[in-house]
């Protein structure tokens, strides 16, 4: 596999994964466990199918991609330079966007008494405000951005990961150790503080780093992969897991323990995606995703704002949708939500880039 094809694969896959993350946080339609999930009503299974199985692998695969790209970035510069770059790419957007969300949600609470997290900001307790913005011992106010914070903290471990990834035996032992650790101890706490929201990010980042170091993708002949078969198997497994959840209704505690395993399901289809993207590089759909790729990070940052606003302003209207609604209405609501979020991200990114360009040009004139 050529390096150009790998770069194409990552550029095309990134917006797809971000759209999958958006679906996880889509309004109206609930994931499991939900009181509306009923194995005898196929409409109620769409939410668990999408949110608990079909798109659950987005964050693990984003972690793998981050680790893969980190290898070249870490190898080509000093660790201090590597960290500074990650501060600007991950930590600064995390703080800025959570602060912005805090301001917007505070204003929303003042005028509409919504969302409820605005009450914490309105309390005047500086400690509560800091915890809400930074996500200390809780999810941050812009919930999906926990990934940026977790990923930044994991990148600080890159020197250790680099040492462990040199030999195949060390890689095998590390993967077995990390998998066992996260299976039996999914939540860690140090001195009363939870450091990461998802500790399996370390495992998937490590796998991505190893794939890059040992040039696994370069050695792969992706043209031999049968993408249709991998897609079919993936859909069948997702449907089976959804049916089992609805049939046996496992309790919330047990579900929380097994939920991270559902993210691994998506890896069934990764070889097929590699083959499909490489074979279809000149098709209009691939070109569209390439054009949309630069806006995907902004979409990741703003989609929960769209979901929150939609929940408030349409929740009581006749067009409100839930898990019991006909499947076609649920799908239409998802398309509308993604379209609004994508349009907003496009506008914000354009304003940012134009403003940044004007500032740079003025500074050069000084």
Residue pairs with C-beta under 8 A, 6 or more apart in sequence:
1 217
1 218
1 219
1 220
1 221
1 222
1 274
1 278
2 218
3 218
5 222
5 277
5 278
5 281
6 217
6 218
8 277
8 278
8 281
8 286
8 290
9 273
9 274
9 277
9 278
10 65
10 68
10 69
11 289
11 290
11 293
12 277
12 286
12 289
12 290
12 293
13 61
13 65
13 273
13 277
14 62
14 65
14 293
14 296
15 289
15 292
15 293
15 295
15 296
15 299
16 289
17 58
17 61
17 62
17 65
18 58
18 296
18 297
18 299
18 300
19 296
19 299
19 338
20 54
20 55
20 57
20 58
21 55
21 58
21 59
21 62
21 144
21 300
21 303
22 299
22 300
22 303
22 337
22 338
22 341
23 50
23 51
23 54
23 55
23 334
23 338
24 31
24 51
24 55
24 56
24 58
25 143
25 144
25 303
25 304
25 307
26 50
26 51
26 307
26 333
26 334
26 337
26 338
27 307
27 308
27 310
27 311
27 333
27 337
28 310
28 311
28 320
28 321
28 322
28 330
28 333
29 46
29 47
29 50
29 51
29 321
29 322
29 323
29 330
29 333
29 334
30 36
30 47
30 51
30 322
30 323
31 47
31 48
31 51
31 52
32 47
32 48
32 51
32 52
32 245
32 246
32 255
33 249
33 250
33 251
33 252
33 255
34 44
34 47
34 48
34 323
36 44
36 47
36 322
36 323
36 324
37 44
37 45
37 47
37 48
37 245
37 246
37 249
37 323
38 44
38 246
39 45
39 243
39 246
39 247
41 324
42 327
43 323
43 324
43 325
43 326
43 327
43 330
44 246
44 323
44 324
45 242
45 243
45 246
46 323
46 327
46 330
46 331
47 323
47 330
48 242
48 245
48 246
49 238
49 239
49 242
50 334
52 241
52 242
52 245
52 259
52 262
53 237
53 238
53 241
53 242
53 262
53 265
54 238
55 266
56 259
56 262
56 263
56 265
56 266
57 262
57 263
57 264
57 265
57 266
57 267
58 263
58 266
59 147
59 198
59 201
59 263
60 200
60 204
60 263
60 264
60 266
60 267
61 204
61 266
61 267
61 270
62 147
63 151
63 154
63 200
63 201
63 204
63 205
63 208
64 204
64 205
64 207
64 208
64 211
65 208
66 151
66 155
66 205
66 208
67 161
67 204
67 205
67 206
67 207
67 208
67 209
67 210
67 211
67 212
68 208
68 209
68 211
68 212
69 208
69 212
70 155
70 158
70 205
70 208
70 209
70 212
71 208
71 209
71 212
71 213
72 212
73 82
73 85
74 82
74 158
74 162
77 85
79 158
79 159
82 155
82 158
83 155
83 156
86 152
86 155
87 152
90 148
90 149
90 151
90 152
90 155
91 148
91 149
91 152
93 145
93 148
93 297
93 301
94 140
94 145
94 148
94 149
94 152
95 133
95 134
97 142
97 145
97 301
98 133
98 134
98 135
98 140
98 141
98 142
98 145
99 133
101 141
101 142
101 304
101 305
102 121
102 129
102 132
102 133
102 141
104 305
105 115
105 117
105 118
105 121
105 141
105 308
106 118
106 121
106 122
108 114
108 115
108 118
108 312
109 115
109 116
109 117
109 118
109 119
109 121
109 122
110 118
110 122
112 312
114 312
115 308
115 312
117 132
117 141
120 128
120 129
120 132
121 128
121 129
121 132
130 136
131 137
131 138
132 138
132 140
132 141
133 140
133 141
134 140
134 149
135 141
135 145
135 146
135 149
135 197
136 193
137 192
137 193
137 194
139 146
139 197
140 146
140 149
142 301
142 304
142 305
143 304
144 300
144 303
144 304
145 300
145 301
146 197
146 198
147 198
147 201
149 197
150 196
150 197
150 198
150 201
151 201
151 205
153 195
153 196
154 196
154 201
154 202
154 205
155 205
157 202
158 209
161 205
161 206
161 209
162 209
162 213
163 170
164 170
164 171
164 174
164 206
165 171
165 174
165 206
165 209
165 210
165 213
165 214
166 213
168 214
171 210
174 206
175 203
175 206
175 207
178 200
178 202
178 203
178 206
179 203
181 199
182 199
182 200
182 203
182 260
186 199
186 256
186 257
186 260
187 194
187 199
188 194
188 195
188 196
188 199
196 202
198 260
200 260
200 263
210 216
211 217
217 274
220 274
222 271
222 274
222 275
222 278
223 275
223 278
223 279
224 275
225 271
225 272
225 274
225 275
226 272
226 275
227 269
227 271
227 272
227 273
227 275
227 276
228 272
229 272
230 268
230 269
230 271
230 272
231 269
231 272
233 268
233 269
234 265
234 266
234 268
234 269
234 272
237 265
237 268
238 265
241 262
241 265
245 255
250 258
277 286
280 286
292 342
294 349
295 342
295 345
295 346
295 349
296 345
298 345
298 346
298 348
298 349
298 352
299 341
299 342
299 345
301 345
302 341
302 344
302 345
302 348
303 341
303 345
305 344
306 337
306 340
306 341
306 344
307 337
307 341
310 337
310 340
314 320
319 333
321 329
321 330
321 333
323 330
325 333
